């Protein structure tokens, strides 16, 4: 075989190999992984310190193993003069749904910055309290098989569950800098991490063994200049935003 023929064959094999690359898998342990949600806005002057705090969780040893942080940008501060490029009314509606199901009157207030830990309003950040998560209970393994924007979600609960389960899958961007041109943060450059730039949700199908599975397709993400990406997901009972189990992890390829 000639040299050119050999090079051509190697290039062909390389192309075939890259097109047949196995999907990336992200999995949780069977023990509980907590979901920490931050509701924020670029139009809120008290939000940047909360975003700086959640950004530091990138160095937390519990990240992805015991804790999945996500940042949702809400749209109800846009009237102050700055349209947040990452907000969505869906995120506002999720925050409102969480508040409507709170046990206490204080928990039913919608505000920013708001942290929600496993479906419950968490105000420890305001008092400089350390974030404690409970990973002692066995919930079941939640896994994601990621192939581009196509995500197969599989949940194997430790105990039998009744009722319908839903999943929400979010694409997270990191190292996103925005120079705010108006509103309360005018003239400030904000750094966003754990930023939700694409999301989808759907119902999981239960098989005869009591396990749940579904295939979701993420819509095209908001265009950003990010340093890296991660994927996160959680499962919950239908109509209940509180997660049963969560998982997340860094993506090895750009979505």
VEXDOKOL-891139 format. One line per 2 residues: number of its first residue (from 1); their letters; for each residue x, y, z of C-alpha. Coordinates in Angstrom, 3 decimals. Each point is the difference from the previous one (the first is absolute). Layout:
BEGIN
NUM = A = X:Y:Z | ...
END
This chain:
BEGIN
1 = XX = 0.000:0.000:0.000 | 1.350:3.409:-0.973
3 = XX = 0.573:2.829:2.466 | -2.908:2.107:-1.307
5 = XX = -2.343:-2.978:0.091 | 1.012:-0.734:3.575
7 = XX = -0.613:3.605:1.071 | -3.398:-0.031:-1.729
9 = XX = -0.999:-3.205:1.771 | 1.027:1.415:3.416
11 = XX = -1.999:3.175:-0.625 | -3.023:-2.064:-1.009
13 = XX = 0.251:-2.168:3.114 | 0.323:3.149:2.134
15 = XX = -3.135:1.506:-1.503 | -1.953:-3.200:0.523
17 = XX = 1.206:-0.220:3.572 | -1.026:3.576:0.821
19 = XX = -3.460:-0.428:-1.544 | -0.557:-3.192:1.978
21 = XX = 1.249:1.385:3.318 | -1.970:-1.329:2.940
23 = XX = -2.353:2.406:1.764 | 1.275:1.491:3.253
25 = XX = -1.516:-1.404:3.189 | -0.667:2.017:3.140
27 = XX = -1.253:-1.880:3.058 | -0.944:0.632:3.604
29 = XX = 0.659:-2.369:2.887 | -2.963:-1.784:1.552
31 = XX = 0.190:2.386:2.968 | -1.738:3.317:-0.224
33 = XX = 1.554:2.834:-2.019 | -1.351:3.427:0.978
35 = XX = -1.171:2.597:-2.505 | 0.877:3.630:0.803
37 = XX = -1.821:2.568:-2.120 | 0.839:3.704:-0.124
39 = XX = -2.629:2.388:-1.370 | 1.700:3.180:-1.139
41 = XX = -0.019:2.812:-2.547 | 2.490:2.351:-1.633
43 = XX = -2.486:2.762:0.839 | 0.262:-0.646:3.758
45 = XX = 2.725:1.961:1.833 | 0.068:-2.426:2.959
47 = XX = 0.514:-3.066:-2.203 | 3.716:0.197:-0.977
49 = XX = 1.268:-1.059:3.477 | -2.265:-3.073:-0.122
51 = XX = 1.332:-0.899:-3.447 | 3.573:0.419:1.217
53 = XX = -0.785:-2.348:2.890 | -1.533:-2.721:-2.180
55 = XX = 2.923:0.312:-2.439 | 2.345:-1.136:2.766
57 = XX = -1.824:-3.328:0.159 | 2.041:-1.022:-3.043
59 = XX = 2.773:-0.746:2.508 | -2.264:-1.762:2.495
61 = XX = 0.983:-3.698:0.319 | -3.693:-0.905:0.210
63 = XX = -0.699:1.347:-3.492 | -1.928:-2.509:-2.178
65 = XX = 0.461:-2.726:2.653 | -2.240:1.452:2.694
67 = XX = -1.023:3.363:-1.399 | -1.286:1.333:-3.329
69 = XX = -0.209:3.834:-0.189 | -1.959:1.772:-2.766
71 = XX = -0.715:3.680:-0.638 | -3.311:1.140:-1.478
73 = XX = -0.407:3.587:-1.211 | -3.528:1.366:0.517
75 = XX = -1.693:2.655:-2.113 | -1.863:2.206:2.478
77 = XX = 2.792:2.591:0.381 | 0.218:0.775:-3.716
79 = XX = -2.219:3.064:0.432 | 2.840:1.781:1.857
81 = XX = 1.681:0.735:-3.325 | 2.172:-3.065:-0.730
83 = XX = -1.275:-3.092:-1.800 | 1.804:-2.983:1.496
85 = XX = 1.206:-2.046:-3.012 | -0.292:-3.276:1.923
87 = XX = -3.403:0.393:1.613 | -3.097:-2.031:-0.753
89 = XX = -3.517:0.236:1.287 | 0.135:-3.792:0.462
91 = XX = 2.600:0.541:2.700 | -2.191:2.607:1.676
93 = XX = -2.902:-2.452:-0.088 | 2.121:-2.715:1.605
95 = XX = 1.005:2.378:2.789 | -3.645:0.942:0.511
97 = XX = -1.041:-3.668:0.079 | 2.608:-0.760:2.668
99 = XX = -1.210:2.964:2.055 | -3.666:-0.990:-0.326
101 = XX = 0.708:-3.413:1.566 | 2.076:1.273:2.929
103 = XX = -1.059:-1.038:3.493 | 0.583:3.421:1.549
105 = XX = -1.254:3.455:-0.911 | 3.590:1.275:-0.226
107 = XX = 0.810:-2.734:-2.495 | -2.782:1.160:-2.317
109 = XX = 1.751:3.258:-0.802 | 1.652:0.271:-3.415
111 = XX = 3.187:2.061:-0.001 | 3.538:0.260:-1.356
113 = XX = 2.545:-1.172:0.745 | -1.776:-3.105:1.255
115 = XX = 1.621:-3.352:0.704 | -2.162:-3.118:-0.018
117 = XX = 1.478:-3.198:1.431 | -1.835:-3.204:-0.917
119 = XX = -3.189:1.920:-0.670 | 0.088:2.100:3.203
121 = XX = 0.923:3.666:0.437 | 3.545:0.145:1.463
123 = XX = 1.093:3.268:1.630 | 3.230:-1.198:1.579
125 = XX = 1.991:1.955:-2.581 | -1.262:3.281:1.471
127 = XX = 1.261:-1.022:3.446 | 3.330:-1.329:-1.303
129 = XX = -0.930:-3.533:1.033 | 1.756:-2.954:-1.574
131 = XX = -1.985:-2.008:-2.486 | -0.956:-3.367:1.489
133 = XX = -1.394:-2.808:-2.139 | -1.444:-3.315:1.099
135 = XX = 1.275:-2.893:-2.095 | -0.685:-2.806:2.468
137 = XX = -3.236:-1.271:-1.526 | 0.050:-2.393:-2.950
139 = XX = -2.229:1.330:-2.760 | 1.209:-1.737:-3.138
141 = XX = 2.411:0.575:-2.867 | -0.779:2.644:-2.615
143 = XX = 2.017:-0.189:-3.206 | 0.256:2.045:-3.191
145 = XX = 1.243:-1.220:-3.344 | 0.971:3.099:-1.974
147 = XX = 0.263:-0.046:-3.784 | 0.164:3.595:-1.223
149 = XX = -3.217:1.638:1.158 | -1.760:-3.363:0.288
151 = XX = -0.095:-1.225:3.600 | -1.271:-3.377:1.183
153 = XX = -1.069:0.166:3.644 | -0.184:-3.164:2.111
155 = XX = -1.021:-0.202:3.654 | 0.234:-3.215:2.039
157 = XX = -1.683:0.661:3.358 | 1.040:-1.895:3.100
159 = XX = -3.627:-0.490:1.000 | -3.233:-0.412:-1.925
161 = XX = -1.563:3.313:-1.016 | -3.595:0.676:-0.941
163 = XX = -1.184:2.730:-2.313 | 1.537:1.823:-2.923
165 = XX = 3.551:1.333:0.053 | 1.296:2.950:-1.967
167 = XX = 3.522:1.078:-0.843 | 1.577:3.365:-0.727
169 = XX = 3.289:0.164:-1.895 | 2.069:3.197:-0.125
171 = XX = 3.146:1.038:-1.842 | 2.307:2.100:2.182
173 = XX = 2.568:2.531:-1.240 | 3.009:1.239:1.984
175 = XX = 2.263:3.032:-0.197 | -2.576:2.155:-1.784
177 = XX = 0.750:3.736:0.356 | -2.587:2.670:-0.765
179 = XX = 0.513:3.772:0.062 | -3.322:1.381:1.220
181 = XX = -0.984:3.153:-1.849 | -2.952:1.225:2.030
183 = XX = -2.128:-0.581:3.074 | 1.186:-0.491:3.570
185 = XX = 3.277:-1.647:-1.069 | 0.860:2.507:-2.735
187 = XX = 3.722:0.101:-0.713 | 0.720:-3.277:1.814
189 = XX = 1.410:-3.096:-1.701 | -1.667:-3.072:1.483
191 = XX = 1.476:-3.503:0.006 | -2.500:-2.871:-0.306
193 = XX = 0.626:-3.653:0.901 | -2.432:-2.915:0.251
195 = XX = -2.038:2.100:-2.451 | -3.010:-1.742:-1.561
197 = XX = 0.197:0.680:-3.752 | -2.306:-2.783:-1.213
199 = XX = -2.575:-2.186:1.713 | -2.658:-2.554:-0.682
201 = XX = -2.359:-2.127:2.048 | -2.125:-3.050:-0.603
203 = XX = -1.708:-3.048:1.445 | 1.914:-3.194:0.703
205 = XX = -1.386:-3.394:-0.963 | -0.087:-2.719:2.638
207 = XX = 0.975:-3.512:-1.097 | -1.081:-3.357:1.434
209 = XX = 2.945:0.014:2.414 | -1.019:3.307:1.540
211 = XX = 2.773:2.015:-1.682 | -0.586:3.245:-1.881
213 = XX = 1.355:1.215:-3.319 | -0.522:2.777:-2.500
215 = XX = 1.734:1.654:-2.935 | 0.246:3.788:-0.010
217 = XX = 1.326:2.405:-2.619 | 1.423:3.297:1.215
219 = XX = -0.929:3.018:-2.131 | 2.886:2.017:-1.450
221 = XX = 1.669:1.846:2.877 | 0.218:3.745:0.479
223 = XX = 3.123:1.153:-1.840 | 2.752:0.741:2.499
225 = XX = 3.773:0.083:0.206 | 0.610:-2.577:2.726
227 = XX = 3.159:-1.596:1.367 | -1.698:-3.382:0.500
229 = XX = -3.357:-1.716:0.275 | -1.727:-2.515:2.238
231 = XX = -3.265:-1.891:-0.102 | -2.372:-0.494:2.915
233 = XX = -3.343:-1.698:0.508 | -2.388:-0.987:2.738
235 = XX = -3.136:-2.086:0.386 | -3.103:0.943:1.950
237 = XX = -3.601:-1.032:0.410 | -2.386:1.468:-2.541
239 = XX = -1.108:3.464:1.094 | 2.556:0.197:2.816
241 = XX = 3.174:2.035:-0.651 | 1.880:-1.562:2.940
243 = XX = 2.597:-2.444:-1.352 | 0.149:-3.655:0.991
245 = XX = 3.486:-0.427:-1.445 | 2.440:2.129:-1.989
247 = XX = 3.153:-0.493:-2.001 | 2.443:2.087:-1.986
249 = XX = 3.485:0.078:-1.461 | 2.424:1.763:-2.279
251 = XX = -0.446:-0.499:-3.729 | 3.011:-1.196:-1.928
253 = XX = -1.196:1.603:-3.256 | -1.563:3.370:-0.794
255 = X = -3.771:-0.379:-0.545
END
